[in-house]
Each structure stands twice: as structure tokens, then as C-alpha cells.
């Protein structure tokens, strides 16, 4: 895999993102900037997805049993679990196979899919990545854009953020080599 030339080191950190071809699902790595200022803005995007990648799908929210909560591990020391509200599931078809992922409602006004894939522990963190989705009703169609997969807040400050890990069953048996994949210290790029 060829790597795109690195831009000058940003003021604080960078996140790696990438794009994938439909056939091989591998492609060059792209770089995007992330700054402390951007992280404090409520609607900031830590990376800019490639406009030509195929990792965008139509999904649908499916109703879960009323009041469903899922026991999810939290990144605490020692490790703890919490029963988090999971009011819907996300059904998405990728390469002809349907996957159903539990959707958490851990933050006000949005829904969160925490997933792992075959890149975890290799080119992405073992703990998985996030897809932040809109707060819509069951039966609603939703755009599932893996280019917007992000690292958890835990990666930015593990002493402060005790993020949830993926719910049981939220593993995709494929390599999703797009979205944020690793936090890179700018001093290491010099």
C-alpha cells in the first residue's frame, strides 16, 4: 500500500484516514489535521473523508424492545460495565450481506454505533471505533458513512474519558480501512 506524502506536522496531532476501492477495499492513506481547538468545538470533525470512497451505505433503524439496555464494558481501571440504553438496531447491507448492529444512546441528541472490524489491533485500535448517527425514529432510513468513523474520546484523553466499548455482536467480519484509524503524535512526524 502506497502512502500519500505527509503534510507538514499540524500544531498538535493528526488522525489517519483512508479510502478504499470497492473491489480490493484497500487504498492509499490520506492525512487530516486535528487540533485542540477543533476538539473543543461541539460539532467539529476530526477528519475529512475522501469524497470518492464507496464506504457509504443506506441503513435502517429497527425498533428494539421497549427500554432495552445492553451491558457494555467501560474503559475504566479496573474495567467496569454499564447498562446503556439501546433503543434501536441499525440494519445495513454491505456487499450483499445484512449486518444488524446495536445502537447506543449514551449522549444527548445522538445515537452511537461502536463497532470493531478485521483491522482492529492491527491498523485500528483494539477497542473499536464509533459512528455517530442522528436521533431518528425506528423505521427511519439513515446514511451509514464509514468514512466518518471516529476514534473514541478515550484516545484523546484516557484519564478523563471512560468510553463504552462495543456491544456484543457489533463486529463486522471485513476490513474497514476508512475513517479515523490511529492517533499520531505530531512530534513523531518530525
C-alpha positions, 0 to 999 in steps of 0.5 A: 500500500502506497502512502500519500506524502505527509503534510507538514506536522499540524500544531498538535496531532493528526488522525489517519484516514483512508479510502478504499476501492470497492473491489480490493477495499484497500487504498492509499492513506490520506492525512487530516489535521486535528487540533485542540481547538477543533476538539473543543468545538461541539460539532467539529470533525476530526477528519475529512473523508475522501469524497470518492470512497464507496464506504457509504451505505443506506441503513435502517433503524429497527425498533428494539424492545421497549427500554432495552439496555445492553451491558457494555464494558467501560474503559475504566481501571479496573474495567467496569460495565454499564447498562446503556440504553439501546433503543434501536438496531441499525440494519445495513447491507454491505456487499450483499450481506445484512449486518444488524448492529446495536445502537447506543444512546449514551449522549444527548441528541445522538445515537452511537454505533461502536463497532470493531472490524478485521483491522482492529489491533492491527491498523485500528485500535483494539477497542473499536471505533464509533459512528455517530448517527442522528436521533431518528425514529425506528423505521427511519432510513439513515446514511451509514458513512464509514468514512466518518468513523471516529476514534473514541474520546478515550484516545484523546484523553484516557484519564478523563474519558471512560468510553463504552466499548462495543456491544456484543455482536457489533463486529463486522467480519471485513476490513474497514480501512476508512475513517479515523484509524490511529492517533499520531503524535505530531512530534513523531512526524518530525 
